[in-house]
Amino acid sequence: MSRLLFVVNEAAFFLSHRLPLAQAARQRGYDVHVATPKSAAVKDIQQQGFSYHPIPLNRQGRNPGKEAGGLIALYFLYRRLRPDLVHHVTLKPVLYGGMAARLARVPGVVNALTGLGYTFITPGWKATFLRQGLKAALRLALGHRNGCTLFQNQNDRSLFVKSGVVAEPATLLIRGSGVDMAVYAPRPEPSGTPLVLLASRLLWDKGVGEFVEAARWLRAKGVQARFVLAGAPDPGNPTTVPPETLQAWEAEGVVEWWGHREDMPEVFAQANLVCLPSYREGLPKVLIEAAACGRAIVATDVPGCREIVHHGINGLLVSARDSHSLAHSLQRLIEDPARRRTMSREGRALAMAEYSLEQVIEQTFKLYGGLLSKGARI
């Protein structure tokens, strides 16, 4: 029985993005373990029956001593647990876990980069300096002789390969973490005033500010629509939108704030149109879910979003950081229900063809098998 260890920066993220894969691995005979920082969501991992290991990783940690402690803790976890395969998910587990796996001589490693984060999209000399240092560290982390780095879009993959961070033969493109097409199924649009939904972590770099500006402009023009934010601020992210700002927008009447929701299929069923004006993405699961649910989409023409939204087919693409372009495209679809219905059918077909959970799981197990086979020979 091969021992598989998932290392993720948040327990909640493991549950929302990797739980079906872990369950499928267990069904196929893997001994599945999960390592995340402690949080309230850990109990849900344990209730699923997985062996759980706490790790001292802080997503936004900057203290050199504590950061080194995270790397050391992962090294000793790998030495003690002796996994056959480690699957690191998100940037910090990839960075520290990749280094620890090389030191501990883990037989096989998967490094899954789900997006490049604010460090790669923030302008200015400080961010540029940080990016160069991060790339140098990632060269070490991604250099395992039996490792594979997973990317969710070709743009990110090309950036890392051209920068010399990782060799192309040691990379693989798997588009997202997959969506259960039976759970996220099409339902008729609701009648009444059209509802435009932005569902995400409420961060400035998700385009929340541009969404609110577009909503304000459209309301001033007399366009009849409701604009909804579904999600919560992320205090651990430096680009989080403060709760008091969200409350002020709601008091102004420009948007409704529904908070964090666990019932996303029901949320999509209440929407006529889905919007994500993000500055950059890995591959946003929310847009795959929206397409699967048969909702037309307005998103930005940036890596990650453009993989899911085919302009004029299942949605519209707009320039990033441009609230006026966003408002015009939203108005076009708000006022054209027939076009939304056509886009709904195209979006569902695209999601079924390229982003189903079953496809992603099979692609991942094919990768696991190759790494385990090679690891046994090393």
C-alpha positions as CSV (number, residue, x, y, z in Angstrom):
1,M,0.0,0.0,0.0
2,S,1.5,3.3,-1.1
3,R,1.5,6.1,1.5
4,L,0.3,9.4,0.1
5,L,0.6,12.7,2.1
6,F,-1.2,15.9,1.1
7,V,0.4,19.1,2.5
8,V,-1.9,22.1,2.2
9,N,-1.7,25.6,3.6
10,E,-5.3,25.6,5.0
11,A,-7.5,22.8,6.1
12,A,-10.5,24.5,4.6
13,F,-8.8,24.6,1.2
14,F,-8.0,20.9,1.3
15,L,-11.7,20.2,2.0
16,S,-12.9,22.5,-0.8
17,H,-10.3,21.6,-3.5
18,R,-8.7,18.2,-2.7
19,L,-11.1,16.1,-0.7
20,P,-12.6,14.2,-3.6
21,L,-9.1,13.4,-4.8
22,A,-8.1,12.1,-1.4
23,Q,-11.3,10.1,-1.1
24,A,-10.6,8.5,-4.5
25,A,-7.0,7.7,-3.5
26,R,-8.2,5.9,-0.4
27,Q,-10.7,3.9,-2.5
28,R,-7.8,2.9,-4.8
29,G,-5.8,1.5,-1.9
30,Y,-3.6,4.4,-0.9
31,D,-2.8,5.1,2.7
32,V,-3.9,8.8,2.8
33,H,-2.5,11.3,5.2
34,V,-3.2,15.1,5.4
35,A,-1.0,17.8,6.9
36,T,-2.3,21.4,7.4
37,P,-2.0,24.1,10.0
38,K,-4.5,23.8,12.9
39,S,-7.9,25.3,12.4
40,A,-11.6,24.7,13.0
41,A,-11.8,22.8,9.7
42,V,-9.4,20.1,10.9
43,K,-12.2,18.2,12.6
44,D,-13.9,17.7,9.2
45,I,-10.7,16.2,7.8
46,Q,-10.5,13.8,10.8
47,Q,-14.2,13.0,10.5
48,Q,-13.5,11.8,6.9
49,G,-11.2,9.2,8.5
50,F,-7.9,10.6,7.2
51,S,-4.7,10.5,9.4
52,Y,-4.1,14.2,10.2
53,H,-0.8,15.9,11.1
54,P,-0.6,19.5,12.3
55,I,2.2,21.6,10.8
56,P,3.3,25.1,11.8
57,L,2.8,27.0,8.5
58,N,1.5,30.5,8.5
59,R,0.3,31.7,5.0
60,Q,1.4,35.2,5.6
61,G,4.3,34.6,8.0
62,R,7.4,36.7,7.6
63,N,9.4,35.9,10.7
64,P,12.5,34.1,9.5
65,G,12.8,31.9,12.6
66,K,9.2,30.7,12.4
67,E,9.4,30.2,8.6
68,A,12.5,28.0,9.1
69,G,10.6,26.2,11.8
70,G,7.9,25.3,9.2
71,L,10.5,23.8,6.9
72,I,12.2,21.9,9.7
73,A,8.8,20.5,10.9
74,L,8.0,19.2,7.4
75,Y,11.4,17.6,7.2
76,F,10.9,15.7,10.4
77,L,7.3,14.8,9.4
78,Y,8.6,13.3,6.2
79,R,11.4,11.4,8.0
80,R,9.0,10.0,10.5
81,L,6.1,9.2,8.2
82,R,8.1,8.0,5.3
83,P,5.5,8.7,2.6
84,D,6.0,7.2,-0.9
85,L,4.5,10.3,-2.4
86,V,3.9,13.8,-1.1
87,H,1.4,16.2,-2.9
88,H,2.1,19.8,-1.9
89,V,-0.7,22.2,-2.7
90,T,-0.3,26.1,-2.9
91,L,2.8,28.2,-2.8
92,K,4.2,27.9,0.7
93,P,3.8,24.1,1.0
94,V,5.4,23.8,-2.4
95,L,8.3,26.0,-1.3
96,Y,9.1,24.6,2.1
97,G,7.7,21.1,1.4
98,G,9.7,20.8,-1.8
99,M,12.9,21.6,0.0
100,A,12.1,19.3,2.9
101,A,11.2,16.5,0.6
102,R,14.6,16.7,-1.2
103,L,16.4,16.7,2.2
104,A,14.3,13.8,3.5
105,R,14.7,11.9,0.3
106,V,10.9,11.4,-0.3
107,P,10.7,9.0,-3.3
108,G,8.1,11.1,-5.2
109,V,6.8,14.6,-5.1
110,V,3.9,16.5,-6.7
111,N,4.1,20.3,-6.4
112,A,0.8,21.9,-7.3
113,L,0.8,25.6,-7.9
114,T,-2.8,26.8,-7.8
115,G,-2.0,30.4,-8.6
116,L,0.9,32.7,-8.3
117,G,-0.6,35.0,-5.7
118,Y,-0.2,38.7,-5.0
119,T,3.6,38.6,-5.0
120,F,3.5,38.0,-8.8
121,I,0.9,40.6,-9.7
122,T,2.0,43.5,-7.4
123,P,3.9,46.3,-9.2
124,G,6.9,48.1,-7.7
125,W,10.5,47.5,-7.0
126,K,9.9,45.8,-3.7
127,A,7.6,43.2,-5.3
128,T,10.1,42.7,-8.1
129,F,12.9,42.1,-5.6
130,L,10.6,39.6,-3.7
131,R,9.8,37.8,-7.0
132,Q,13.4,37.3,-7.9
133,G,14.2,35.9,-4.4
134,L,11.1,33.6,-4.6
135,K,12.1,32.3,-8.0
136,A,15.5,31.4,-6.7
137,A,14.1,29.6,-3.7
138,L,11.6,27.8,-5.9
139,R,14.4,26.5,-8.2
140,L,15.6,24.6,-5.1
141,A,12.2,23.4,-4.1
142,L,11.2,22.2,-7.5
143,G,14.4,20.4,-8.2
144,H,13.5,16.9,-6.9
145,R,14.8,14.3,-9.3
146,N,11.4,12.4,-9.2
147,G,9.1,15.4,-8.9
148,C,6.4,17.0,-11.1
149,T,5.2,20.6,-10.8
150,L,1.5,21.0,-11.7
151,F,0.2,24.2,-13.2
152,Q,-3.5,25.1,-13.8
153,N,-2.9,27.3,-16.8
154,Q,-0.4,27.5,-19.6
155,N,0.6,31.1,-18.9
156,D,1.9,30.2,-15.4
157,R,3.7,27.1,-16.7
158,S,5.5,29.1,-19.5
159,L,6.5,31.8,-17.0
160,F,8.2,29.3,-14.7
161,V,9.9,27.4,-17.6
162,K,11.1,30.5,-19.4
163,S,12.4,31.9,-16.1
164,G,14.4,28.8,-15.5
165,V,12.6,27.9,-12.3
166,V,11.7,24.4,-13.5
167,A,12.5,22.3,-16.5
168,E,9.5,21.7,-18.8
169,P,9.8,17.9,-18.7
170,A,9.2,18.1,-15.0
171,T,5.9,20.0,-15.4
172,L,2.3,19.0,-16.2
173,L,-0.8,21.0,-17.0
174,I,-3.9,19.8,-15.2
175,R,-6.8,22.3,-15.4
176,G,-8.0,22.9,-11.9
177,S,-9.2,20.5,-9.2
178,G,-12.3,19.4,-11.0
179,V,-16.0,20.0,-10.4
180,D,-18.7,17.4,-9.7
181,M,-21.1,17.9,-12.7
182,A,-24.0,16.2,-10.9
183,V,-23.8,18.6,-7.9
184,Y,-23.2,21.7,-10.1
185,A,-26.1,21.1,-12.6
186,P,-27.9,23.6,-14.7
187,R,-31.1,25.1,-13.4
188,P,-33.4,27.7,-15.1
189,E,-32.6,31.3,-14.4
190,P,-34.7,33.0,-11.8
191,S,-37.4,35.5,-12.9
192,G,-37.5,39.1,-11.7
193,T,-34.7,41.6,-11.5
194,P,-31.5,40.1,-12.8
195,L,-28.9,39.2,-10.2
196,V,-25.2,39.6,-10.9
197,L,-23.0,37.5,-8.6
198,L,-19.3,37.8,-7.6
199,A,-18.4,34.8,-5.4
200,S,-14.9,34.6,-4.1
201,R,-12.6,35.6,-1.3
202,L,-13.2,39.3,-0.9
203,L,-9.8,40.6,-2.0
204,W,-9.0,43.8,-3.9
205,D,-7.0,41.7,-6.5
206,K,-10.2,39.7,-7.2
207,G,-11.5,42.9,-8.7
208,V,-14.0,43.5,-5.9
209,G,-13.4,47.3,-6.1
210,E,-14.0,47.3,-9.9
211,F,-17.2,45.3,-9.4
212,V,-18.6,47.8,-6.9
213,E,-17.7,50.7,-9.2
214,A,-19.4,49.0,-12.1
215,A,-22.5,48.3,-10.0
216,R,-22.5,52.0,-8.8
217,W,-22.2,53.2,-12.4
218,L,-25.0,50.9,-13.7
219,R,-27.3,51.8,-10.9
220,A,-26.8,55.5,-11.7
221,K,-27.7,54.8,-15.3
222,G,-30.9,53.2,-14.2
223,V,-30.0,49.6,-15.2
224,Q,-32.3,47.3,-13.2
225,A,-30.1,44.6,-11.6
226,R,-29.0,43.4,-8.2
227,F,-25.3,43.0,-7.4
228,V,-24.2,40.5,-4.9
229,L,-20.9,39.7,-3.2
230,A,-20.8,36.1,-1.8
231,G,-17.7,35.4,0.2
232,A,-15.7,36.6,3.2
233,P,-12.7,38.8,3.8
234,D,-9.4,36.9,4.2
235,P,-7.5,38.5,7.1
236,G,-4.4,36.6,6.3
237,N,-4.1,38.2,2.9
238,P,-2.7,41.7,2.5
239,T,-5.2,42.6,-0.2
240,T,-8.3,41.7,1.8
241,V,-11.3,44.1,1.7
242,P,-12.0,45.3,5.3
243,P,-15.4,44.2,6.7
244,E,-16.3,47.9,7.4
245,T,-15.8,48.7,3.7
246,L,-18.2,45.9,2.8
247,Q,-20.7,47.1,5.3
248,A,-20.5,50.6,4.0
249,W,-21.2,49.4,0.4
250,E,-24.2,47.5,1.6
251,A,-25.5,50.5,3.6
252,E,-25.1,52.6,0.4
253,G,-27.3,50.1,-1.4
254,V,-24.8,49.5,-4.2
255,V,-24.3,45.8,-3.5
256,E,-25.7,43.0,-1.2
257,W,-23.1,41.1,0.9
258,W,-24.2,37.6,1.5
259,G,-21.1,36.5,3.4
260,H,-19.4,33.1,3.2
261,R,-21.7,30.4,1.7
262,E,-21.4,26.6,1.9
263,D,-24.4,26.1,-0.5
264,M,-22.9,27.3,-3.8
265,P,-25.2,25.3,-6.1
266,E,-28.1,27.1,-4.5
267,V,-26.3,30.5,-4.7
268,F,-25.7,30.0,-8.5
269,A,-29.4,29.0,-8.9
270,Q,-30.3,32.5,-7.6
271,A,-28.0,34.3,-10.1
272,N,-28.6,35.3,-13.7
273,L,-25.0,36.2,-14.4
274,V,-21.6,35.5,-12.7
275,C,-18.7,37.9,-12.6
276,L,-15.1,37.6,-11.6
277,P,-13.0,40.7,-12.5
278,S,-9.8,39.2,-11.0
279,Y,-6.3,40.5,-11.8
280,R,-4.8,37.0,-12.2
281,E,-5.9,33.4,-11.4
282,G,-4.5,29.9,-11.4
283,L,-7.8,28.4,-12.6
284,P,-10.8,29.8,-10.6
285,K,-13.0,26.9,-9.5
286,V,-15.9,29.3,-9.1
287,L,-16.0,30.0,-12.8
288,I,-16.0,26.3,-13.6
289,E,-18.8,25.8,-11.2
290,A,-20.7,28.7,-12.7
291,A,-20.3,27.3,-16.2
292,A,-21.4,23.9,-15.0
293,C,-24.5,25.5,-13.5
294,G,-25.3,27.1,-16.9
295,R,-24.6,30.7,-16.0
296,A,-23.1,33.2,-18.4
297,I,-19.9,34.8,-17.2
298,V,-18.2,38.2,-17.3
299,A,-14.5,37.9,-16.4
300,T,-11.2,39.6,-17.0
301,D,-8.9,38.6,-19.9
302,V,-6.2,37.3,-17.6
303,P,-4.4,34.0,-17.1
304,G,-6.8,31.5,-15.5
305,C,-10.0,33.3,-16.4
306,R,-9.5,33.2,-20.1
307,E,-9.1,29.4,-20.0
308,I,-12.7,29.1,-18.8
309,V,-14.4,32.0,-20.5
310,H,-14.4,31.9,-24.3
311,H,-15.2,35.4,-25.4
312,G,-18.6,35.6,-27.0
313,I,-19.3,31.9,-26.5
314,N,-20.0,31.3,-22.9
315,G,-19.3,34.7,-21.6
316,L,-17.5,38.0,-22.1
317,L,-13.9,39.0,-21.3
318,V,-12.9,42.5,-20.3
319,S,-9.7,44.3,-19.4
320,A,-8.5,44.0,-15.9
321,R,-8.7,47.0,-13.5
322,D,-11.2,48.7,-15.8
323,S,-14.6,49.2,-14.1
324,H,-16.1,51.0,-17.2
325,S,-15.3,48.1,-19.5
326,L,-16.7,45.8,-16.9
327,A,-19.9,47.8,-16.5
328,H,-20.6,47.9,-20.3
329,S,-20.2,44.1,-20.6
330,L,-22.4,43.5,-17.6
331,Q,-25.0,45.7,-19.1
332,R,-24.9,43.9,-22.4
333,L,-25.8,40.6,-20.7
334,I,-28.1,42.0,-18.1
335,E,-30.3,43.3,-20.9
336,D,-30.0,40.3,-23.2
337,P,-31.6,37.1,-21.6
338,A,-31.6,35.3,-24.9
339,R,-27.9,35.6,-25.2
340,R,-27.4,34.5,-21.7
341,R,-29.4,31.3,-22.4
342,T,-27.2,30.6,-25.4
343,M,-24.0,31.1,-23.3
344,S,-25.5,28.9,-20.6
345,R,-25.6,25.9,-22.9
346,E,-22.1,26.6,-24.2
347,G,-20.7,27.0,-20.7
348,R,-22.2,23.7,-19.5
349,A,-20.8,21.9,-22.6
350,L,-17.3,23.4,-22.0
351,A,-17.4,22.4,-18.3
352,M,-18.4,18.8,-19.1
353,A,-15.8,18.5,-21.8
354,E,-12.8,19.9,-20.0
355,Y,-13.3,20.3,-16.3
356,S,-15.1,17.4,-14.8
357,L,-14.0,15.9,-11.5
358,E,-13.5,12.5,-13.0
359,Q,-11.1,13.8,-15.7
360,V,-8.9,15.6,-13.2
361,I,-8.8,12.6,-10.8
362,E,-7.8,10.3,-13.7
363,Q,-5.1,12.6,-14.9
364,T,-3.7,12.9,-11.3
365,F,-3.7,9.2,-10.7
366,K,-1.8,8.7,-14.0
367,L,0.8,11.1,-12.7
368,Y,0.9,9.4,-9.3
369,G,1.5,6.0,-10.9
370,G,4.4,7.2,-13.0
371,L,6.1,8.9,-10.0
372,L,5.6,5.8,-7.8
373,S,7.0,3.5,-10.5
374,K,10.0,5.7,-11.0
375,G,10.5,6.2,-7.3
376,A,10.6,2.4,-6.7
377,R,13.6,2.2,-9.2
378,I,15.6,5.1,-7.7
